[in-house]
Amino acid sequence: VRFNPARIIYVFHLAQAYESVGARERALAAYRDTTLSFPGTRLASEAQARIDTLSRRGSGFRGMLPEAPSASRT
């Protein structure tokens, strides 16, 4: 299959789908493909933001959960 730049949006959506089912490494790879294919675009910026977020989180189920606020002790 030849690369077609018009189809990169599908790679971005594929990355989102991988992320939603917890396939973190596959999502990261697809987001990286997006950033490399269209550097400097809004889509590449969004993909880079997702890469940054996924790279900061831990692995496994707990890493997929948003941070819970710490309990305040008074």
N, C-alpha and C positions, 0 to 999 in steps of 0.2 A: 504494500500500500504506500503510495507516495504521500509525502507530507503536504498538507494544504493549510495555509495560514488561516483561511476562513473557518476552519473547523476547530481552532484552538478553544473556542468557547465550550465545545463539547468536552475537551480535556479538563477544563476548569470545573464543569458540572460533574464529571466523573470523579474528580478529586473530592468534591463536596459529598458525593454519594459514598465514596470510600470512608470519608470522615464520619458520616452519619451512622455507619454500621460498625465503627470502631477499627477499621483497617488503616491504622495510623501510618504505617510505612508506605503503603500504596498511595494514600492521600498525599503524603509528603512528596513522593516521586512525581505525581501528576501536577501538583502545585509548582514544583520546580520546573517541569516541562513548560508550564504556562509562563513563568517568569523569564525563562531563557528564550522562548519564542517571541515574546513581545515586550522587551525591556522598555521601561519608561511609559507604559500605558496604564490606564486605570485598572484594567484586569490584572496586569502584572503586580501592581501595588496591592490589590486585594489578595492575590495569591501569596505575596510575600508576607502580608500580615498574618495569614493563616499558617504559613510556615513558621513564623516567629512564635505564634501562640502554641502550635503543636510541639515545637521544639522545647518550650519551657515546661510543658506539662509532663508529669510522670507517666509511666506506661501503665497499662491495665485499666480496669474499670474506674478506680479512684481518680486516675488522671483525666478521665472524661468528665468528671463532675466539676461544676463551678466551685470556687473557693467559698467556704462557709464562713460567715463572720465569727470571730472568736467571742466566746461568752465573756461578758464583763462581770467582774466580781466587785461588788460594792459592800 
